[in-house]
Structures are given as structure tokens and as C-alpha cells.
Amino acid sequence: RSADADALLSRAVDRLPLSGRGRARVARAARTIAALAGAEQVHAEHVAEALAYRPNALE
């Protein structure tokens, strides 16, 4: 993961109701999104998209 992706994921854990398992799921989804986009590294945009798929995470 890039530094910006790590920072966004850390902020999300601090501000959103994410458990350890939830954090792992977001990270896994972000890796999948990055792979589908053809990226070699996970970036903040991939983490943001993964967070958007979580129910009630951004409300």
C-alpha cells in the first residue's frame, strides 16, 4: 500500500465504526479494486472506493 492509502485507512479506523475485521476487509477489498484497475500498488482512491461499499460507513 502507498503511504496515502495507509493514512486514509488509519483515519477511517479512527473516525468510522470499523473493527479489526472490518479494517482487514476494507484493505482486502482495496487490494482487489487496485488489481482490477491494473495498479501495482493500492492507492487512497482504492481505499476510498472500498470504504464506499461498506454499508453505513460513510453516513
mmCIF file of the N, C-alpha and C atoms, coordinates in Angstrom:
data_MODEL
# 
_entry.id   MODEL 
# 
loop_
_atom_site.group_PDB 
_atom_site.id 
_atom_site.type_symbol 
_atom_site.label_atom_id 
_atom_site.label_alt_id 
_atom_site.label_comp_id 
_atom_site.label_asym_id 
_atom_site.label_entity_id 
_atom_site.label_seq_id 
_atom_site.pdbx_PDB_ins_code 
_atom_site.Cartn_x 
_atom_site.Cartn_y 
_atom_site.Cartn_z 
_atom_site.occupancy 
_atom_site.B_iso_or_equiv 
_atom_site.pdbx_formal_charge 
_atom_site.auth_seq_id 
_atom_site.auth_comp_id 
_atom_site.auth_asym_id 
_atom_site.auth_atom_id 
_atom_site.pdbx_PDB_model_num 
ATOM 1   N N  . ARG A 1 1  ? 0.850   -1.193 0.000   1.00 0.00 ? 1  ARG A N  1 
ATOM 2   C CA . ARG A 1 1  ? 0.000   0.000  0.000   1.00 0.00 ? 1  ARG A CA 1 
ATOM 3   C C  . ARG A 1 1  ? 0.875   1.227  0.000   1.00 0.00 ? 1  ARG A C  1 
ATOM 4   N N  . SER A 1 2  ? 0.351   2.254  -0.610  1.00 0.00 ? 2  SER A N  1 
ATOM 5   C CA . SER A 1 2  ? 1.066   3.524  -0.610  1.00 0.00 ? 2  SER A CA 1 
ATOM 6   C C  . SER A 1 2  ? 0.840   4.232  0.722   1.00 0.00 ? 2  SER A C  1 
ATOM 7   N N  . ALA A 1 3  ? 1.642   5.246  0.968   1.00 0.00 ? 3  ALA A N  1 
ATOM 8   C CA . ALA A 1 3  ? 1.527   5.999  2.221   1.00 0.00 ? 3  ALA A CA 1 
ATOM 9   C C  . ALA A 1 3  ? 0.174   6.692  2.322   1.00 0.00 ? 3  ALA A C  1 
ATOM 10  N N  . ASP A 1 4  ? -0.333  7.203  1.190   1.00 0.00 ? 4  ASP A N  1 
ATOM 11  C CA . ASP A 1 4  ? -1.632  7.878  1.234   1.00 0.00 ? 4  ASP A CA 1 
ATOM 12  C C  . ASP A 1 4  ? -2.762  6.890  1.512   1.00 0.00 ? 4  ASP A C  1 
ATOM 13  N N  . ALA A 1 5  ? -2.640  5.669  1.026   1.00 0.00 ? 5  ALA A N  1 
ATOM 14  C CA . ALA A 1 5  ? -3.646  4.642  1.303   1.00 0.00 ? 5  ALA A CA 1 
ATOM 15  C C  . ALA A 1 5  ? -3.619  4.255  2.778   1.00 0.00 ? 5  ALA A C  1 
ATOM 16  N N  . ASP A 1 6  ? -2.421  4.096  3.335   1.00 0.00 ? 6  ASP A N  1 
ATOM 17  C CA . ASP A 1 6  ? -2.302  3.779  4.763   1.00 0.00 ? 6  ASP A CA 1 
ATOM 18  C C  . ASP A 1 6  ? -2.882  4.888  5.625   1.00 0.00 ? 6  ASP A C  1 
ATOM 19  N N  . ALA A 1 7  ? -2.611  6.128  5.251   1.00 0.00 ? 7  ALA A N  1 
ATOM 20  C CA . ALA A 1 7  ? -3.117  7.265  6.025   1.00 0.00 ? 7  ALA A CA 1 
ATOM 21  C C  . ALA A 1 7  ? -4.637  7.317  5.982   1.00 0.00 ? 7  ALA A C  1 
ATOM 22  N N  . LEU A 1 8  ? -5.221  7.097  4.814   1.00 0.00 ? 8  LEU A N  1 
ATOM 23  C CA . LEU A 1 8  ? -6.679  7.121  4.698   1.00 0.00 ? 8  LEU A CA 1 
ATOM 24  C C  . LEU A 1 8  ? -7.308  5.989  5.495   1.00 0.00 ? 8  LEU A C  1 
ATOM 25  N N  . LEU A 1 9  ? -6.733  4.811  5.431   1.00 0.00 ? 9  LEU A N  1 
ATOM 26  C CA . LEU A 1 9  ? -7.270  3.679  6.186   1.00 0.00 ? 9  LEU A CA 1 
ATOM 27  C C  . LEU A 1 9  ? -7.163  3.926  7.687   1.00 0.00 ? 9  LEU A C  1 
ATOM 28  N N  . SER A 1 10 ? -6.070  4.508  8.134   1.00 0.00 ? 10 SER A N  1 
ATOM 29  C CA . SER A 1 10 ? -5.916  4.834  9.557   1.00 0.00 ? 10 SER A CA 1 
ATOM 30  C C  . SER A 1 10 ? -6.935  5.872  10.007  1.00 0.00 ? 10 SER A C  1 
ATOM 31  N N  . ARG A 1 11 ? -7.161  6.895  9.188   1.00 0.00 ? 11 ARG A N  1 
ATOM 32  C CA . ARG A 1 11 ? -8.177  7.905  9.522   1.00 0.00 ? 11 ARG A CA 1 
ATOM 33  C C  . ARG A 1 11 ? -9.564  7.289  9.564   1.00 0.00 ? 11 ARG A C  1 
ATOM 34  N N  . ALA A 1 12 ? -9.831  6.378  8.647   1.00 0.00 ? 12 ALA A N  1 
ATOM 35  C CA . ALA A 1 12 ? -11.141 5.721  8.618   1.00 0.00 ? 12 ALA A CA 1 
ATOM 36  C C  . ALA A 1 12 ? -11.360 4.898  9.883   1.00 0.00 ? 12 ALA A C  1 
ATOM 37  N N  . VAL A 1 13 ? -10.329 4.213  10.334  1.00 0.00 ? 13 VAL A N  1 
ATOM 38  C CA . VAL A 1 13 ? -10.444 3.413  11.559  1.00 0.00 ? 13 VAL A CA 1 
ATOM 39  C C  . VAL A 1 13 ? -10.714 4.318  12.758  1.00 0.00 ? 13 VAL A C  1 
ATOM 40  N N  . ASP A 1 14 ? -10.081 5.489  12.781  1.00 0.00 ? 14 ASP A N  1 
ATOM 41  C CA . ASP A 1 14 ? -10.279 6.422  13.890  1.00 0.00 ? 14 ASP A CA 1 
ATOM 42  C C  . ASP A 1 14 ? -11.670 7.042  13.889  1.00 0.00 ? 14 ASP A C  1 
ATOM 43  N N  . ARG A 1 15 ? -12.225 7.298  12.715  1.00 0.00 ? 15 ARG A N  1 
ATOM 44  C CA . ARG A 1 15 ? -13.471 8.068  12.613  1.00 0.00 ? 15 ARG A CA 1 
ATOM 45  C C  . ARG A 1 15 ? -14.715 7.230  12.372  1.00 0.00 ? 15 ARG A C  1 
ATOM 46  N N  . LEU A 1 16 ? -14.565 6.045  11.838  1.00 0.00 ? 16 LEU A N  1 
ATOM 47  C CA . LEU A 1 16 ? -15.716 5.219  11.484  1.00 0.00 ? 16 LEU A CA 1 
ATOM 48  C C  . LEU A 1 16 ? -15.793 4.009  12.409  1.00 0.00 ? 16 LEU A C  1 
ATOM 49  N N  . PRO A 1 17 ? -16.970 3.429  12.502  1.00 0.00 ? 17 PRO A N  1 
ATOM 50  C CA . PRO A 1 17 ? -17.104 2.231  13.343  1.00 0.00 ? 17 PRO A CA 1 
ATOM 51  C C  . PRO A 1 17 ? -16.536 0.993  12.636  1.00 0.00 ? 17 PRO A C  1 
ATOM 52  N N  . LEU A 1 18 ? -15.214 0.912  12.564  1.00 0.00 ? 18 LEU A N  1 
ATOM 53  C CA . LEU A 1 18 ? -14.556 -0.222 11.924  1.00 0.00 ? 18 LEU A CA 1 
ATOM 54  C C  . LEU A 1 18 ? -13.839 -1.059 12.972  1.00 0.00 ? 18 LEU A C  1 
ATOM 55  N N  . SER A 1 19 ? -14.158 -2.330 13.014  1.00 0.00 ? 19 SER A N  1 
ATOM 56  C CA . SER A 1 19 ? -13.453 -3.254 13.894  1.00 0.00 ? 19 SER A CA 1 
ATOM 57  C C  . SER A 1 19 ? -12.164 -3.693 13.200  1.00 0.00 ? 19 SER A C  1 
ATOM 58  N N  . GLY A 1 20 ? -11.396 -4.498 13.871  1.00 0.00 ? 20 GLY A N  1 
ATOM 59  C CA . GLY A 1 20 ? -10.191 -5.038 13.248  1.00 0.00 ? 20 GLY A CA 1 
ATOM 60  C C  . GLY A 1 20 ? -10.521 -5.855 12.015  1.00 0.00 ? 20 GLY A C  1 
ATOM 61  N N  . ARG A 1 21 ? -11.584 -6.633 12.113  1.00 0.00 ? 21 ARG A N  1 
ATOM 62  C CA . ARG A 1 21 ? -12.023 -7.430 10.969  1.00 0.00 ? 21 ARG A CA 1 
ATOM 63  C C  . ARG A 1 21 ? -12.508 -6.522 9.836   1.00 0.00 ? 21 ARG A C  1 
ATOM 64  N N  . GLY A 1 22 ? -13.206 -5.453 10.192  1.00 0.00 ? 22 GLY A N  1 
ATOM 65  C CA . GLY A 1 22 ? -13.679 -4.503 9.186   1.00 0.00 ? 22 GLY A CA 1 
ATOM 66  C C  . GLY A 1 22 ? -12.527 -3.835 8.466   1.00 0.00 ? 22 GLY A C  1 
ATOM 67  N N  . ARG A 1 23 ? -11.487 -3.496 9.218   1.00 0.00 ? 23 ARG A N  1 
ATOM 68  C CA . ARG A 1 23 ? -10.289 -2.888 8.610   1.00 0.00 ? 23 ARG A CA 1 
ATOM 69  C C  . ARG A 1 23 ? -9.653  -3.851 7.628   1.00 0.00 ? 23 ARG A C  1 
ATOM 70  N N  . ALA A 1 24 ? -9.561  -5.120 8.029   1.00 0.00 ? 24 ALA A N  1 
ATOM 71  C CA . ALA A 1 24 ? -8.969  -6.130 7.148   1.00 0.00 ? 24 ALA A CA 1 
ATOM 72  C C  . ALA A 1 24 ? -9.797  -6.309 5.882   1.00 0.00 ? 24 ALA A C  1 
ATOM 73  N N  . ARG A 1 25 ? -11.113 -6.276 6.031   1.00 0.00 ? 25 ARG A N  1 
ATOM 74  C CA . ARG A 1 25 ? -11.985 -6.428 4.859   1.00 0.00 ? 25 ARG A CA 1 
ATOM 75  C C  . ARG A 1 25 ? -11.839 -5.248 3.902   1.00 0.00 ? 25 ARG A C  1 
ATOM 76  N N  . VAL A 1 26 ? -11.749 -4.047 4.456   1.00 0.00 ? 26 VAL A N  1 
ATOM 77  C CA . VAL A 1 26 ? -11.564 -2.864 3.608   1.00 0.00 ? 26 VAL A CA 1 
ATOM 78  C C  . VAL A 1 26 ? -10.224 -2.962 2.883   1.00 0.00 ? 26 VAL A C  1 
ATOM 79  N N  . ALA A 1 27 ? -9.180  -3.362 3.595   1.00 0.00 ? 27 ALA A N  1 
ATOM 80  C CA . ALA A 1 27 ? -7.860  -3.490 2.974   1.00 0.00 ? 27 ALA A CA 1 
ATOM 81  C C  . ALA A 1 27 ? -7.883  -4.538 1.863   1.00 0.00 ? 27 ALA A C  1 
ATOM 82  N N  . ARG A 1 28 ? -8.559  -5.655 2.107   1.00 0.00 ? 28 ARG A N  1 
ATOM 83  C CA . ARG A 1 28 ? -8.650  -6.713 1.097   1.00 0.00 ? 28 ARG A CA 1 
ATOM 84  C C  . ARG A 1 28 ? -9.439  -6.235 -0.125  1.00 0.00 ? 28 ARG A C  1 
ATOM 85  N N  . ALA A 1 29 ? -10.543 -5.548 0.122   1.00 0.00 ? 29 ALA A N  1 
ATOM 86  C CA . ALA A 1 29 ? -11.343 -5.019 -0.990  1.00 0.00 ? 29 ALA A CA 1 
ATOM 87  C C  . ALA A 1 29 ? -10.542 -3.994 -1.785  1.00 0.00 ? 29 ALA A C  1 
ATOM 88  N N  . ALA A 1 30 ? -9.778  -3.152 -1.090  1.00 0.00 ? 30 ALA A N  1 
ATOM 89  C CA . ALA A 1 30 ? -8.956  -2.147 -1.773  1.00 0.00 ? 30 ALA A CA 1 
ATOM 90  C C  . ALA A 1 30 ? -7.896  -2.816 -2.647  1.00 0.00 ? 30 ALA A C  1 
ATOM 91  N N  . ARG A 1 31 ? -7.306  -3.911 -2.160  1.00 0.00 ? 31 ARG A N  1 
ATOM 92  C CA . ARG A 1 31 ? -6.328  -4.649 -2.974  1.00 0.00 ? 31 ARG A CA 1 
ATOM 93  C C  . ARG A 1 31 ? -6.984  -5.208 -4.234  1.00 0.00 ? 31 ARG A C  1 
ATOM 94  N N  . THR A 1 32 ? -8.199  -5.728 -4.077  1.00 0.00 ? 32 THR A N  1 
ATOM 95  C CA . THR A 1 32 ? -8.925  -6.271 -5.225  1.00 0.00 ? 32 THR A CA 1 
ATOM 96  C C  . THR A 1 32 ? -9.255  -5.174 -6.227  1.00 0.00 ? 32 THR A C  1 
ATOM 97  N N  . ILE A 1 33 ? -9.719  -4.035 -5.734  1.00 0.00 ? 33 ILE A N  1 
ATOM 98  C CA . ILE A 1 33 ? -10.049 -2.903 -6.602  1.00 0.00 ? 33 ILE A CA 1 
ATOM 99  C C  . ILE A 1 33 ? -8.807  -2.435 -7.353  1.00 0.00 ? 33 ILE A C  1 
ATOM 100 N N  . ALA A 1 34 ? -7.688  -2.362 -6.656  1.00 0.00 ? 34 ALA A N  1 
ATOM 101 C CA . ALA A 1 34 ? -6.436  -1.955 -7.301  1.00 0.00 ? 34 ALA A CA 1 
ATOM 102 C C  . ALA A 1 34 ? -6.033  -2.957 -8.381  1.00 0.00 ? 34 ALA A C  1 
ATOM 103 N N  . ALA A 1 35 ? -6.183  -4.238 -8.090  1.00 0.00 ? 35 ALA A N  1 
ATOM 104 C CA . ALA A 1 35 ? -5.836  -5.264 -9.077  1.00 0.00 ? 35 ALA A CA 1 
ATOM 105 C C  . ALA A 1 35 ? -6.726  -5.162 -10.309 1.00 0.00 ? 35 ALA A C  1 
ATOM 106 N N  . LEU A 1 36 ? -8.013  -4.938 -10.098 1.00 0.00 ? 36 LEU A N  1 
ATOM 107 C CA . LEU A 1 36 ? -8.935  -4.802 -11.229 1.00 0.00 ? 36 LEU A CA 1 
ATOM 108 C C  . LEU A 1 36 ? -8.623  -3.562 -12.063 1.00 0.00 ? 36 LEU A C  1 
ATOM 109 N N  . ALA A 1 37 ? -8.081  -2.539 -11.409 1.00 0.00 ? 37 ALA A N  1 
ATOM 110 C CA . ALA A 1 37 ? -7.712  -1.311 -12.115 1.00 0.00 ? 37 ALA A CA 1 
ATOM 111 C C  . ALA A 1 37 ? -6.351  -1.439 -12.798 1.00 0.00 ? 37 ALA A C  1 
ATOM 112 N N  . GLY A 1 38 ? -5.653  -2.535 -12.534 1.00 0.00 ? 38 GLY A N  1 
ATOM 113 C CA . GLY A 1 38 ? -4.344  -2.737 -13.137 1.00 0.00 ? 38 GLY A CA 1 
ATOM 114 C C  . GLY A 1 38 ? -3.223  -2.007 -12.418 1.00 0.00 ? 38 GLY A C  1 
ATOM 115 N N  . ALA A 1 39 ? -3.492  -1.555 -11.202 1.00 0.00 ? 39 ALA A N  1 
ATOM 116 C CA . ALA A 1 39 ? -2.480  -0.834 -10.428 1.00 0.00 ? 39 ALA A CA 1 
ATOM 117 C C  . ALA A 1 39 ? -1.558  -1.830 -9.730  1.00 0.00 ? 39 ALA A C  1 
ATOM 118 N N  . GLU A 1 40 ? -0.298  -1.476 -9.636  1.00 0.00 ? 40 GLU A N  1 
ATOM 119 C CA . GLU A 1 40 ? 0.656   -2.335 -8.944  1.00 0.00 ? 40 GLU A CA 1 
ATOM 120 C C  . GLU A 1 40 ? 0.620   -2.120 -7.441  1.00 0.00 ? 40 GLU A C  1 
ATOM 121 N N  . GLN A 1 41 ? 0.052   -1.010 -7.022  1.00 0.00 ? 41 GLN A N  1 
ATOM 122 C CA . GLN A 1 41 ? 0.029   -0.645 -5.610  1.00 0.00 ? 41 GLN A CA 1 
ATOM 123 C C  . GLN A 1 41 ? -1.357  -0.116 -5.259  1.00 0.00 ? 41 GLN A C  1 
ATOM 124 N N  . VAL A 1 42 ? -1.759  -0.313 -4.015  1.00 0.00 ? 42 VAL A N  1 
ATOM 125 C CA . VAL A 1 42 ? -3.040  0.214  -3.545  1.00 0.00 ? 42 VAL A CA 1 
ATOM 126 C C  . VAL A 1 42 ? -2.856  1.687  -3.206  1.00 0.00 ? 42 VAL A C  1 
ATOM 127 N N  . HIS A 1 43 ? -3.723  2.523  -3.753  1.00 0.00 ? 43 HIS A N  1 
ATOM 128 C CA . HIS A 1 43 ? -3.682  3.964  -3.502  1.00 0.00 ? 43 HIS A CA 1 
ATOM 129 C C  . HIS A 1 43 ? -4.922  4.381  -2.725  1.00 0.00 ? 43 HIS A C  1 
ATOM 130 N N  . ALA A 1 44 ? -4.922  5.619  -2.270  1.00 0.00 ? 44 ALA A N  1 
ATOM 131 C CA . ALA A 1 44 ? -6.033  6.135  -1.467  1.00 0.00 ? 44 ALA A CA 1 
ATOM 132 C C  . ALA A 1 44 ? -7.362  6.022  -2.208  1.00 0.00 ? 44 ALA A C  1 
ATOM 133 N N  . GLU A 1 45 ? -7.349  6.203  -3.513  1.00 0.00 ? 45 GLU A N  1 
ATOM 134 C CA . GLU A 1 45 ? -8.606  6.113  -4.272  1.00 0.00 ? 45 GLU A CA 1 
ATOM 135 C C  . GLU A 1 45 ? -9.204  4.711  -4.188  1.00 0.00 ? 45 GLU A C  1 
ATOM 136 N N  . HIS A 1 46 ? -8.363  3.691  -4.094  1.00 0.00 ? 46 HIS A N  1 
ATOM 137 C CA . HIS A 1 46 ? -8.854  2.322  -3.971  1.00 0.00 ? 46 HIS A CA 1 
ATOM 138 C C  . HIS A 1 46 ? -9.434  2.087  -2.575  1.00 0.00 ? 46 HIS A C  1 
ATOM 139 N N  . VAL A 1 47 ? -8.775  2.631  -1.561  1.00 0.00 ? 47 VAL A N  1 
ATOM 140 C CA . VAL A 1 47 ? -9.294  2.520  -0.194  1.00 0.00 ? 47 VAL A CA 1 
ATOM 141 C C  . VAL A 1 47 ? -10.618 3.262  -0.082  1.00 0.00 ? 47 VAL A C  1 
ATOM 142 N N  . ALA A 1 48 ? -10.691 4.448  -0.675  1.00 0.00 ? 48 ALA A N  1 
ATOM 143 C CA . ALA A 1 48 ? -11.929 5.231  -0.629  1.00 0.00 ? 48 ALA A CA 1 
ATOM 144 C C  . ALA A 1 48 ? -13.072 4.475  -1.296  1.00 0.00 ? 48 ALA A C  1 
ATOM 145 N N  . GLU A 1 49 ? -12.792 3.834  -2.409  1.00 0.00 ? 49 GLU A N  1 
ATOM 146 C CA . GLU A 1 49 ? -13.845 3.067  -3.081  1.00 0.00 ? 49 GLU A CA 1 
ATOM 147 C C  . GLU A 1 49 ? -14.270 1.879  -2.228  1.00 0.00 ? 49 GLU A C  1 
ATOM 148 N N  . ALA A 1 50 ? -13.314 1.203  -1.607  1.00 0.00 ? 50 ALA A N  1 
ATOM 149 C CA . ALA A 1 50 ? -13.644 0.073  -0.737  1.00 0.00 ? 50 ALA A CA 1 
ATOM 150 C C  . ALA A 1 50 ? -14.495 0.534  0.445   1.00 0.00 ? 50 ALA A C  1 
ATOM 151 N N  . LEU A 1 51 ? -14.172 1.688  1.008   1.00 0.00 ? 51 LEU A N  1 
ATOM 152 C CA . LEU A 1 51 ? -14.967 2.229  2.115   1.00 0.00 ? 51 LEU A CA 1 
ATOM 153 C C  . LEU A 1 51 ? -16.379 2.573  1.655   1.00 0.00 ? 51 LEU A C  1 
ATOM 154 N N  . ALA A 1 52 ? -16.512 3.019  0.426   1.00 0.00 ? 52 ALA A N  1 
ATOM 155 C CA . ALA A 1 52 ? -17.829 3.391  -0.097  1.00 0.00 ? 52 ALA A CA 1 
ATOM 156 C C  . ALA A 1 52 ? -18.751 2.186  -0.201  1.00 0.00 ? 52 ALA A C  1 
ATOM 157 N N  . TYR A 1 53 ? -18.191 0.997  -0.339  1.00 0.00 ? 53 TYR A N  1 
ATOM 158 C CA . TYR A 1 53 ? -19.011 -0.209 -0.433  1.00 0.00 ? 53 TYR A CA 1 
ATOM 159 C C  . TYR A 1 53 ? -19.474 -0.723 0.928   1.00 0.00 ? 53 TYR A C  1 
ATOM 160 N N  . ARG A 1 54 ? -18.904 -0.199 2.006   1.00 0.00 ? 54 ARG A N  1 
ATOM 161 C CA . ARG A 1 54 ? -19.327 -0.645 3.339   1.00 0.00 ? 54 ARG A CA 1 
ATOM 162 C C  . ARG A 1 54 ? -20.659 -0.003 3.691   1.00 0.00 ? 54 ARG A C  1 
ATOM 163 N N  . PRO A 1 55 ? -21.621 -0.800 4.126   1.00 0.00 ? 55 PRO A N  1 
ATOM 164 C CA . PRO A 1 55 ? -22.921 -0.222 4.496   1.00 0.00 ? 55 PRO A CA 1 
ATOM 165 C C  . PRO A 1 55 ? -22.787 0.676  5.723   1.00 0.00 ? 55 PRO A C  1 
ATOM 166 N N  . ASN A 1 56 ? -23.361 1.851  5.639   1.00 0.00 ? 56 ASN A N  1 
ATOM 167 C CA . ASN A 1 56 ? -23.396 2.822  6.735   1.00 0.00 ? 56 ASN A CA 1 
ATOM 168 C C  . ASN A 1 56 ? -22.035 3.358  7.152   1.00 0.00 ? 56 ASN A C  1 
ATOM 169 N N  . ALA A 1 57 ? -20.983 3.070  6.429   1.00 0.00 ? 57 ALA A N  1 
ATOM 170 C CA . ALA A 1 57 ? -19.649 3.516  6.840   1.00 0.00 ? 57 ALA A CA 1 
ATOM 171 C C  . ALA A 1 57 ? -19.451 5.009  6.634   1.00 0.00 ? 57 ALA A C  1 
ATOM 172 N N  . LEU A 1 58 ? -20.080 5.568  5.619   1.00 0.00 ? 58 LEU A N  1 
ATOM 173 C CA . LEU A 1 58 ? -19.825 6.967  5.297   1.00 0.00 ? 58 LEU A CA 1 
ATOM 174 C C  . LEU A 1 58 ? -20.964 7.881  5.709   1.00 0.00 ? 58 LEU A C  1 
ATOM 175 N N  . GLU A 1 59 ? -21.942 7.376  6.429   1.00 0.00 ? 59 GLU A N  1 
ATOM 176 C CA . GLU A 1 59 ? -23.072 8.210  6.858   1.00 0.00 ? 59 GLU A CA 1 
ATOM 177 C C  . GLU A 1 59 ? -22.748 8.940  8.136   1.00 0.00 ? 59 GLU A C  1 
# 
